[in-house]
Amino acid sequence: MNIKNKKSERGAALAISLILLVAMTILGVATLNGTRLAERVSSNAQQKAIVFETAESTLNTVTSDADIETKLFDSITTRFDPDPVPQLAESAQDSSELDQTNMYGKSVDVTSQATIQFCGEKVQLGGEYNGDESQAGRRIGYEFDIRALANITNSKAAADHVMRIATDGPLLNSTGNCVAPGL
């Protein structure tokens, strides 16, 4: 045996073990941070999907109502640029039906608000309107925007969906004031 080699080693294994331990700790912390980020991304995607589906459901609830024609024409509250008319019954129904409970047992409060707004009279393509001012009882096309806003309380998740509906009726010489979504 060589006694000289034993004296020259002096704890190299301890130093290498400590370096490997520090490297593994850094790798473990980085993995945990990546997992937290992935969980947040997943949660945000889930919330976005919830508000998207809520807005779509609210639009479907309003447009599938048997009284939709009446509601459309009731939204013409004045002859010039009427304000949106809230659809309170549909909004309340969807808001209560779509509330959820998360995996921790906490309530997720989903709200939706629906409105119908008269956009104005338009000559419809393929219609029989000929522009003759003397034509008694003539009919013209109307356009309406049905807007559904959905959000989750205490979250930035929100959706704003608009559906434009066209129908026809008697000429009223009315104007509407619809704003395109996102403006």
N, C-alpha and C positions, 0 to 999 in steps of 0.2 A: 504494500500500500504506500501511496505517496502522501505523506503528511503535508507537504507544501501546498497541494491542490485544495485540501480541505480548508486551509486558512484563507485562501484567496477568494472563496465564494462569497462570504460575508452577507447573506440575506438577499440575494438577487431574486429568489423565488417570491419573497414577500413584496418586493417592489413591483414585480410583474403582476402579481395577484391583485394588488391595490389599483394598478392602472386598469386592468380588466374589469374590476368591480366598478370603478368610476365610469368607464365606457358603457357598461351594461345598465347602470343607473340612468345615464343620459339617454340611452336608447329607450328605456322603459318610460321615462317621463315624456319623451317625444311621442311615443305610441299612445299614451293616455291623452295628450293634447289633440292628436289626430282623431282619436275616438270621440272626444267631446265635440270637435268641429263637425264630424260626420253626423253626430246626433242632432246638432243644431240645424244643419242643412236638411236632414230628414224631417225634423219638426216643422221647419219653415215650408217645406214642400207639402207637407200634410195640411198645414193651415191654408196655404194657397189653394189647394184642391178643395178644401171645405168651403171657402168663400166663393170659389168658382161655381161649385155645384149649388150652393145656396142661391146665388144670383140667377142661375139658369132655372132652378126650381121656382123661384118667385116669378120670373117671366112666364114660365109655363102655367103657373097657377092663375095669373092674371089673364093670359090669352085663352085659356081653356074654359073660362067662366062662361056660363050660358048667357049672361047679360053683357058680354063684351061690347056688342054694338051700342047698347045704351050707355055704357061707361065711356066709350069713345066719344060719342056725341055730347055727353054731359061734361066732357073736358073742354068744350068750347064755351067757356064761362063769359067771355066778352068777344066782340067782333074783331078786336085788334090785339094781337100778341098776348093771348091768355097765359097765365102762369101754369106750371104743372099741377095736376090734381092728385094729391096723395091717395093711394089705395090702401087704406088703413086695415081693412079686414084681411086682405091677402098678406100684407106685411106682418101683421101680428101672428097669423096662422103659421107662416113659414118660420118666423123667428122662434116660436115655441116648439114646433115640431123638429127643428134641426139642431137644437141645443144638444151638446154631447158631454160625455164624461171622459176625461183623459185617463191614462193608465195609473195615475196616482189617486184617482177617485175625486178629483176636483172638477167642478162644472166648467165647461167651455161655453161661454155665452155668445151665440151666433145671432146677429141681428140682420134684418133685411128691411129695406124700404122700397116700395114701388110707387111710381108716379106715371100718369098718362098726360102727355102734352100734345096739344093741337099744333101741327107744323104748318098748316096752311092749305089752301086750295091749289091743286096742280092739275094741269091737263094731262090725263093719263094716256100713255101710248096705246094705240089700238082702240081708244074710246070713241064714242060717237059725237063728242063735243065738236062743233064746227066754228066756234068763235062768234056766231051771229048773236049780237046783243039783243035783237028783237025776239029771239026764240023763247017763248014762254015756257016756264017749268023745266028749263034745261038742267041737266045734271053735270056735275064735275067731280073730279077726283079729290079726295082729302088724304092727307098724310098725318099720321100720329106717331109719336115716339113713346114707347113703353120702356121706362128705365127702371132697372133694379140695382140698388146699391146694397152690397153685403159686406159685413166686417165682423171681426172677432174682437170682443171687448178686451182691452189691455193688450192689444197686439197691433202691429202695423199691417196685418193681412187684410186686404180689401179688394173688392171686385166691383166694377161699374160696367154693367151690360145694358146695351140699348137695342131694342128691336123696333124697326120701322114697319108700320102697318099701313097699307093703302086700301081705301074703300071709296065708294062714291056716294053722292047725295045731291040735293038741290044746291044751286049756286047761292052762296050767302054773301059773297064779296067780303070775306074775312081774311085776315092775315094771321100767320102763326110765327112763333119765334123759337125754333128748336136749335139748340147748340150741339154741335158734333161732339161725341165723347172725347175726353182728354183735353178739351179746350177750356 
